[in-house]
């Protein structure tokens, strides 16, 4: 199983320790694209108009300035770097050892800077969103789309792809024909805060349950004991299944 998550805008970083080593991260084939994006981000972040280019307020200038130091700042496991509503609901730290092992295998965070990382990959807090058109490399979603296709297709294997990403990050990779029949998007009605919280609970439930579902209906069955679910078949060829989920 592959559970795709968006990153969070809010990020935490430990105050001391060794810097990140990109050679140790998951999906090493992404290395050249990661380097190109990191170099472009550093160049933009040094400019006076960096906050405008990156689409953030001037109040976030200190976070943008951190982009200039990513090679030297302490690294932190991605599971701790990403914080906020979804990750609070996921609550990896409270899982038992078996559930955490499954989470480390199944969860993948799609990132504007790194492409894709697993919870144990040691990264550094950064400021960059997928919707940015980054001078030097261009629009990030189409850039990552081609780079992510082979690694994520391989990571999916014969299992189900449970897609908990927001729209901006979903644009960075769509499963191809061989994976699409096993691809399901989790849809949550209501406000963004509620949707993030519920998607975090869904990812947690799948990891805690330990059921490595081999079909989309089996995923729906796994979640039905904890949520109100309604599964919709793909609207067209190569489109995802859609799973409407509401927390009781």
FENQUI-V51299 format. One record per residue. RES is the residue in one small letter. PSI is psi in whole degrees, 0 to 359 (999 if undefined). D_CENTER is the distance of its C-alpha to the mean C-alpha in Angstrom with 2 decimals. Layout:
res=RES psi=PSI d_center=D_CENTER
res=RES psi=PSI d_center=D_CENTER
This chain:
res=x psi=145 d_center=14.73
res=x psi=121 d_center=11.12
res=x psi=114 d_center=8.79
res=x psi=128 d_center=5.58
res=x psi=151 d_center=3.56
res=x psi=162 d_center=3.38
res=x psi=182 d_center=4.73
res=x psi=151 d_center=8.37
res=x psi=321 d_center=11.42
res=x psi=135 d_center=13.36
res=x psi=150 d_center=13.09
res=x psi=148 d_center=15.69
res=x psi=136 d_center=17.37
res=x psi=149 d_center=20.29
res=x psi=342 d_center=23.50
res=x psi=160 d_center=24.83
res=x psi=182 d_center=24.19
res=x psi=151 d_center=23.58
res=x psi=169 d_center=21.41
res=x psi=149 d_center=18.38
res=x psi=97 d_center=19.40
res=x psi=337 d_center=17.11
res=x psi=345 d_center=19.34
res=x psi=354 d_center=18.07
res=x psi=157 d_center=14.34
res=x psi=160 d_center=13.03
res=x psi=60 d_center=13.44
res=x psi=339 d_center=16.47
res=x psi=343 d_center=17.24
res=x psi=357 d_center=14.76
res=x psi=307 d_center=17.14
res=x psi=320 d_center=19.28
res=x psi=320 d_center=16.67
res=x psi=315 d_center=14.99
res=x psi=319 d_center=18.56
res=x psi=317 d_center=19.46
res=x psi=318 d_center=16.67
res=x psi=318 d_center=17.42
res=x psi=317 d_center=21.10
res=x psi=321 d_center=20.84
res=x psi=318 d_center=18.90
res=x psi=318 d_center=21.61
res=x psi=317 d_center=24.33
res=x psi=319 d_center=23.19
res=x psi=340 d_center=22.65
res=x psi=352 d_center=26.27
res=x psi=153 d_center=27.65
res=x psi=330 d_center=29.33
res=x psi=22 d_center=27.47
res=x psi=317 d_center=24.00
res=x psi=323 d_center=22.88
res=x psi=313 d_center=24.07
res=x psi=321 d_center=22.35
res=x psi=357 d_center=18.97
res=x psi=33 d_center=19.61
res=x psi=165 d_center=19.96
res=x psi=160 d_center=23.12
res=x psi=336 d_center=25.59
res=x psi=340 d_center=25.10
res=x psi=14 d_center=21.81
res=x psi=319 d_center=23.82
res=x psi=325 d_center=23.56
res=x psi=323 d_center=19.76
res=x psi=320 d_center=20.32
res=x psi=329 d_center=23.07
res=x psi=333 d_center=20.79
res=x psi=341 d_center=19.20
res=x psi=350 d_center=22.62
res=x psi=15 d_center=22.49
res=x psi=334 d_center=19.19
res=x psi=344 d_center=21.27
res=x psi=341 d_center=23.48
res=x psi=156 d_center=21.71
res=x psi=144 d_center=20.98
res=x psi=151 d_center=17.81
res=x psi=141 d_center=15.98
res=x psi=139 d_center=13.72
res=x psi=328 d_center=10.04
res=x psi=334 d_center=10.71
res=x psi=332 d_center=13.26
res=x psi=312 d_center=12.01
res=x psi=125 d_center=9.46
res=x psi=189 d_center=12.01
res=x psi=189 d_center=13.14
res=x psi=308 d_center=13.76
res=x psi=315 d_center=10.86
res=x psi=333 d_center=10.82
res=x psi=319 d_center=14.59
res=x psi=323 d_center=14.83
res=x psi=314 d_center=12.80
res=x psi=60 d_center=15.25
res=x psi=323 d_center=14.65
res=x psi=332 d_center=17.77
res=x psi=355 d_center=20.03
res=x psi=151 d_center=19.28
res=x psi=172 d_center=22.11
res=x psi=319 d_center=21.95
res=x psi=317 d_center=21.56
res=x psi=321 d_center=18.63
res=x psi=323 d_center=16.84
res=x psi=318 d_center=17.66
res=x psi=318 d_center=16.19
res=x psi=319 d_center=12.92
res=x psi=334 d_center=12.87
res=x psi=321 d_center=13.60
res=x psi=328 d_center=11.61
res=x psi=136 d_center=8.15
res=x psi=126 d_center=5.54
res=x psi=124 d_center=2.34
res=x psi=124 d_center=3.13
res=x psi=140 d_center=5.65
res=x psi=330 d_center=9.05
res=x psi=319 d_center=10.97
res=x psi=352 d_center=9.89
res=x psi=291 d_center=8.54
res=x psi=138 d_center=6.61
res=x psi=156 d_center=7.41
res=x psi=165 d_center=8.59
res=x psi=329 d_center=9.74
res=x psi=351 d_center=13.09
res=x psi=130 d_center=12.48
res=x psi=109 d_center=14.50
res=x psi=186 d_center=13.31
res=x psi=143 d_center=14.84
res=x psi=136 d_center=14.04
res=x psi=171 d_center=14.07
res=x psi=103 d_center=14.53
res=x psi=132 d_center=13.13
res=x psi=155 d_center=11.54
res=x psi=334 d_center=10.71
res=x psi=0 d_center=14.00
res=x psi=139 d_center=16.15
res=x psi=101 d_center=18.91
res=x psi=115 d_center=19.23
res=x psi=134 d_center=22.84
res=x psi=328 d_center=23.33
res=x psi=342 d_center=20.49
res=x psi=197 d_center=20.29
res=x psi=132 d_center=17.72
res=x psi=323 d_center=14.25
res=x psi=309 d_center=12.89
res=x psi=330 d_center=15.91
res=x psi=312 d_center=15.90
res=x psi=333 d_center=12.57
res=x psi=314 d_center=13.56
res=x psi=324 d_center=16.44
res=x psi=325 d_center=15.00
res=x psi=342 d_center=12.12
res=x psi=306 d_center=14.57
res=x psi=312 d_center=16.55
res=x psi=318 d_center=14.14
res=x psi=328 d_center=11.85
res=x psi=317 d_center=15.16
res=x psi=319 d_center=16.63
res=x psi=327 d_center=13.94
res=x psi=324 d_center=14.42
res=x psi=228 d_center=18.12
res=x psi=8 d_center=20.24
res=x psi=180 d_center=17.88
res=x psi=143 d_center=16.17
res=x psi=112 d_center=12.74
res=x psi=112 d_center=11.65
res=x psi=106 d_center=9.45
res=x psi=18 d_center=8.33
res=x psi=156 d_center=6.61
res=x psi=168 d_center=9.07
res=x psi=318 d_center=11.55
res=x psi=321 d_center=10.84
res=x psi=334 d_center=7.44
res=x psi=333 d_center=9.16
res=x psi=345 d_center=11.83
res=x psi=345 d_center=10.26
res=x psi=129 d_center=10.98
res=x psi=128 d_center=13.40
res=x psi=141 d_center=14.78
res=x psi=184 d_center=18.35
res=x psi=326 d_center=21.56
res=x psi=337 d_center=21.50
res=x psi=333 d_center=18.20
res=x psi=322 d_center=18.44
res=x psi=346 d_center=20.97
res=x psi=25 d_center=18.51
res=x psi=126 d_center=15.61
res=x psi=130 d_center=15.33
res=x psi=131 d_center=13.60
res=x psi=120 d_center=13.78
res=x psi=130 d_center=15.87
res=x psi=120 d_center=17.13
res=x psi=153 d_center=20.23
res=x psi=188 d_center=20.95
res=x psi=160 d_center=19.74
res=x psi=317 d_center=16.23
res=x psi=315 d_center=16.64
res=x psi=319 d_center=17.76
res=x psi=316 d_center=15.04
res=x psi=315 d_center=12.29
res=x psi=314 d_center=14.64
res=x psi=321 d_center=15.34
res=x psi=323 d_center=11.89
res=x psi=319 d_center=11.55
res=x psi=322 d_center=15.01
res=x psi=312 d_center=14.33
res=x psi=319 d_center=11.73
res=x psi=313 d_center=14.32
res=x psi=320 d_center=17.18
res=x psi=319 d_center=16.07
res=x psi=320 d_center=15.72
res=x psi=323 d_center=18.96
res=x psi=327 d_center=20.86
res=x psi=9 d_center=20.54
res=x psi=111 d_center=21.21
res=x psi=78 d_center=19.70
res=x psi=139 d_center=20.36
res=x psi=0 d_center=21.53
res=x psi=159 d_center=21.70
res=x psi=316 d_center=20.04
res=x psi=328 d_center=23.13
res=x psi=326 d_center=22.83
res=x psi=315 d_center=19.38
res=x psi=319 d_center=21.11
res=x psi=322 d_center=23.99
res=x psi=322 d_center=21.96
res=x psi=342 d_center=20.55
res=x psi=335 d_center=23.91
res=x psi=341 d_center=25.45
res=x psi=345 d_center=23.18
res=x psi=163 d_center=22.35
res=x psi=121 d_center=24.19
res=x psi=149 d_center=22.69
res=x psi=119 d_center=23.85
res=x psi=134 d_center=22.79
res=x psi=131 d_center=23.50
res=x psi=159 d_center=24.14
res=x psi=140 d_center=22.80
res=x psi=337 d_center=24.72
res=x psi=170 d_center=25.34
res=x psi=137 d_center=24.90
res=x psi=0 d_center=21.43
res=x psi=158 d_center=19.95
res=x psi=158 d_center=17.70
res=x psi=158 d_center=19.22
res=x psi=127 d_center=18.48
res=x psi=109 d_center=18.51
res=x psi=129 d_center=19.75
res=x psi=134 d_center=19.18
res=x psi=134 d_center=21.13
res=x psi=140 d_center=21.51
res=x psi=999 d_center=25.25
